[in-house]
Amino acid sequence: MRKFDMRKLKLRSVSVDDLSDRMLLVNLYLTQLLTLIIGSVWLFLQSRNPFRLMEFPSSLNFLGWGAGLAAAVLLADVAISRWVPDEVSDDGGVNERLFKARPVWHIALISLIVSICEEVLFRGAIQHAIGPYWTSIVFAAIHVRYLRHWIPTGLVFSISYGLGWIFIQSGTIWAPIAAHFLIDLIMGLIIRFRREKE
């Protein structure tokens, strides 16, 4: 049996343009699965039950928190896109590739999966350990494709802090999940239908 030699392993940078649509989706879903696993393990290490965290609240007040934050984020994004050139808010084409030709049901599914997986890790586990400010710094750093420009980095940090704030105010993880879902869904639909018009 041949031994695996780590010294012969070569890493290379891959652009989003180098990925097929299938590989882009596989990468997205595997990343989200890993995010959910890390979040769940972290919750267990904190002696907290992920199922308890995900309990659905008896009141639907969380929807108001989620929709309110999503509306504020979308208004801010519209204002920024009106006065800031596209290249300043460029994410390397990832969102464009991900949403431009995707059916609406698939955009909704991606938005739901991403919102649940990321909120379990960031708001459920990390924020419990280090608070909303430092969690937002980690969240912005994880969204590395935005780090080339300060405006999208600041926006991602602010969105994350807002998600953490509504989690504290509402007392349920479902408020940031709802906000995250609505933000991703509406942004995905804007990309999808803007490109269709062009």
N, C-alpha and C positions, 0 to 999 in steps of 0.2 A: 504494500500500500504506500502510495506517495504521500509525503508530508507537505502540508501547505506552508509556503514560505511567505511570511508577511513582508519581507523586504522587496519582493517582486510585485506587490500590490501597488498599483498606480491610481491616483485619484486625479480626475480632471474636472474642470468646471463645465457644467452643462447649462446651456441657455434654454429657456422655455420653448424657443423655436426648434430646438433639436428633439423635442419630445413629440411623439405621436399623440393624438387625442386620447387613445386608450391608455398610454403610459402616464399622461397627465392625470387622468381620473384614478388610475391605480395608485399613483403617488399621493393624491389627495386623500383617498379613502384609507390607505395604509397609515398615513400621517395622523388622520383623525382617530383611527383605532388605537394607535400608539398613545395619543394624547389622552384618550379615555382610560386606557390601562394605567398609565402613569398617575392620572388623577385618582382613580379608584384605589390603587396601591397606596398612594400618599394619604388618602382618607383613612384607610385601614391602619397605617402607621401612626396616624394622629388619634387612633382609637375612636374613629367616627364611622358611622355606617352610611355608605353611599346611597342605600335604598331609603334611608331616613331623610337624607339631604334632598332626594328626588321626590319626596311625598308631595302630592298635588295639594295646594291649599284649598280650604273650604270656601274662601271668598275669591272672587275674580278681580279684586283690587289690583293685583299684580299686573294685569293687562293695561291698566291706566299708567302705571309706572313705566312699563315697557314701551307702550305706544308713545308716551310723552317724550321719553329719551330718544326714541327712533325719529320722531318728528323734529326734535331739536338738532340731531345729527344731520338729518337730510337737509334741513334749512341751511345749516352751516356749510354743508358740502355744495349746495347750489350757489351760495354766496361766494365761496372760494373759487368754484369753477367759473364763475362769471368774471372775476377780476384777475385770476391767476392763469398764466399760460399752461397748456396741457403738459408740456415737458417737465414742469416743476412738480406735478403730481403723478408723474409716470411711475408705475410699479413694475416696469420691465415687460409689460404685456401679459402678465399672468391672468389678471381678471378678464381681460379682453379674450384671451384664448379659452378661458374656462366657460364664459357665459355667452359669447357672441352667437353661437349656432346651437345652443342647447335648448331643448324643449322646455316650456314653462314648468311642467311637473318636475323635471330634473333639476331646474334651478331651485325650486321649492325644497326638494329633497336634499340637495347639497346644503342649502341654507339651514335646514333643520338639523342635519347631522353635525355640521360645523358648530352651530350655536350650542347644542347640547354638550358635545365633547369638549369644546374649549371652555365653556362656563363651568363644567364640573372640575376641570383642572385649575383654571385661574381663579374664579370666584369661590368655588367650593373648597379647594385644597390650599392653593398658594396664598390667597387673601387671608385665610384663617391663620396662616403661619406668620405672614409678614405685613399684613395690612394692605389697604387699597393703593397707596402711593407707590410702594415698591413693587407691588403686583403689576401696576400699570407700566412701570419701567421695564419689567421682564416681558410683559405682553408686547410692548413696542419693539423691544429687541428681537423677540421671536419673529415678528413680522418684518424680517430682514430686508425684504424687497423694497420697503418704503424708506429705509435708512439713508438712501442717497440724497434725499431732499428733506429739509427741516419741516416743511408745511405738512406733508402726509405723516411724518413721524409724530409731530405735535398733535395732529388730529387723532391718530391711533392711540396715543397716550391719553388724550382727553376722553375719547370714547371709552377706553378701558376704565378710567377713573369714574366716569359716569355710570358704567355698568356696576362697578364696585359700590358706588354710593346708593344706587337703587336697590342693590342686594341688601345692604344694611337697613335702608329705610322700609322696605317692604317685608323683610324677614323671610323671604323665600328666593330660592335659586331660579324660580320660574320667571321672575321679573327680568333679570338680565338675559335669560334665555329668550324670552319674548322680544326684547329690544334687539338683541344680536340677530335673531331670526329675521325680524322686520327690516333691519338695516341691510343685511346681506341680500335678502329677497328683492327689495326695491332697487338696490344698486345693480343687482344682477339683471333685473328686468329692464332697467334703463339701458344698460350696455346691450342687451339682447335686441331691444326694439329700436334703439338709436341706430345700430348697425344695419338693421333690416331696412330702415328708411333710406340710408345711404346706398 
